[in-house]
Amino acid sequence: MQIGSVDGLEGTTLGRLATDLGMSKSSLQALFPTKQELQLATVAAAYEVFSERVLGAADKTEAGLPSLYAVLDAWIGCQDLFDGGCFFAAVSHEFDGRPGPVRDALRDGLRRGLQVVAEQLRLAVRLGELAPDTDIDQLVFELHGAVLESNLVHQLLGDPAAHDRARRAIRDRVARAAGTRRSAADTPEVPGSQRGGYRQGP
């Protein structure tokens, strides 16, 4: 997964893995006879981490908005697990236009993550935390966009405040869906916001 986050699944080879693990290539080849099987196993391992750390966060707190925030906070936090940031963001661009088992596995993992977000939003509507006419699909799209932007800005622009910006954007967007405005006291300060994360130059 570490290799995949930096070099993609195409860069995740038996030779590279053998070197990193201090194992013989032949030993690994017995476990993964083809490159595709190695790629699928890597995606499956990444999804296990995602399922435990991100999706599992929904079961550790109150249903509705608390669970929603826990899931999205954990999703953003997972971007710090590997040198290349979010594993799925790093490898999806390799396969989003290439039909096959690897693309299917990546799609299914993302779909499950978005389903969990949607489930918590629907619960929030039923609990009266969000307006009854909330467009769930649109809100899922926007919240996931904040998660993806966090990864991109943190990795490519090196903005140390990217994760906090994303968390703030998520809470502000949900507050609008609830028909309320977050007070200044409820809005966390974004560290480094005065340093100009989008300034020109290195």
N, C-alpha and C positions, 0 to 999 in steps of 0.2 A: 504493500500500500504506500509506503514511503517513496519507493521508486516511481510508482504510478502517479503520485501527486505531482512529481517534478518532471518526469520524462514521458508520462502517459503510459497507456497499456501497451502500445507498440514498443516502448522502451523497456518494458518489463519482460526480460528474456531469461531463459534458464541459465545461460552463462553469467549474466549479471547477478541473478539471484544466488547462484552457487558461490560466487565470489563474496557477496555480502554476508552469506550465512556460513561460509567456511565449509561447504559441502561439495561433494563431487557432482558434476553435471549429470552423470549417469544415474545417480541416486534420485535426483529430482525428476529426471526423465521417466523414471518408473512410476512416479506419482502423477506426473502431468505429461502424457505421451505427445500431446500436441500443444501448439502455442495457444490455440483457442481455449483448451481446457485450463491452461495456466491463467489466461485472462478471466475466464468465468470464475475460477477459484478465487482470484484476487477481488473481483467484484463482490462475490459472496462473502468473503471475509470483511470487506469494507462495509457491507450492508449489516453484518452482525454488530459491528461497532456502532453504526448509525442507529440501529434498532435499539440497542441497549442504552446508549447515551442520550439519544434524541427522542425517539418515539417512547421509550420507557419513562421519560420525564413526565409524561401525561398521567402516569399512574401514581406519581409520588406527591401529588398535590390536589387541591380541590378542582372539581370539574368546571368547565367553562373558561372564563378569561384567565384565571390563575394557571390552569393547565396549558392554555394557548401560549401564554408568555413563557412558561417553563420550557415548552417544546422549542419555540423559536429562539429563546436565549441559548439553549443547549445546541441548537443547529448552528448558530453563529459561533459558539464556543468551540465546536468541532473543527472550525477552520484553523485553529492553532495546533491541531494534533500532528500535522505533517508539514514538512518544509514547503511544499507546494500549495498549501492552503487546503481548501475543500477538495477531497479526492474526487467526488462525483462531478464537481464543476470542472476539474482539470481534465478528466477523461471523456466527459460527455461529448465535447466538440469533436473528438476523434471518430465517434460512432453515430452521431445523430443523423447522419445521412447515409449510413451503411447498414442496410437491413441484415438481420442475422441474430443469432443467440446472444451475443454480447450486447448489442443494442437493446434487445428485448429485456435482458437482465437489468440494464441501467434504467430503462423506461419503467419497469415494474417497481424498482426501488424508489424512484422519484414519485411515482404515482401513489405509492403507499404513504410516503411522507406527506404529500399534499392532502391525501384523504384524512390523515390524522388531524391536520390543521383545520380542514373543513368540518370534521366531526366536533371539534371543540367550539368552533364558531356556531354551529347549529345548536349545541348545548347552551351556549351563551344566549342565543335568541330565546330558547325555551325558558331559560332562567330569568329572562327580563334584563339581562346585562347589555344586550344589543337591541336595536330597533327591529320590530317584526318584519319590516320590508328590506332588511339588509340583503344586499346582493352577495351571497356567499362566494360564488365563483370569482367575482371581480375582486373581492377582498382577499381571497386566497392568492390570487395573481399578484396583487400589490404587495402583500406581506412577503411572499416568496421573492419578489423583486428586490425588496430591501435586504433580504438575506444574501442574495447573489451579488448585489452591489457592494455589500460589506466585504465580501471575499475579494472582489476585483480591486476595489480602492485600497484595501489593506495590502494585497500582494503586489499590484502594479504601481500604485502611487506611493506606497509605503506610509500611508496615513495611520498613525497609531491610534487615532480616535475613531477609525472606521466602524469598529464593532459597536462602540457606544452610540455613534450616529445612527446606526441601523436599529438598535434597540429603541432609541428615542423616536425614530420615524415610525416604527411599528406601533408604539403606544399612542402616538399622536393620531395615527390613522384609525386605530381601533376606537379611540375617544370620539373621533368624528362620526364613526359608524354608530356609536352609542348615543349620539346627540348631545354630547357634553364637551366641555373644553377643559383640558388639563391646566391646573394652576401652575404658576412658576415653582411653587414649593414641591409639586408632584413631578416636575420635569427634571430629570437628572442632568447635571451639568456635563457637557462633553469635554473631557480632558483634551487640551491641545487645540481647542476650537479657535483660540486667538492666534494660533501660529500659522493659520492659512494652509490647511491640508491640500488645497487645490492650487497653491501658488505655482508659478512657472519656475522651471529650472530644477536642479537636483536638490 
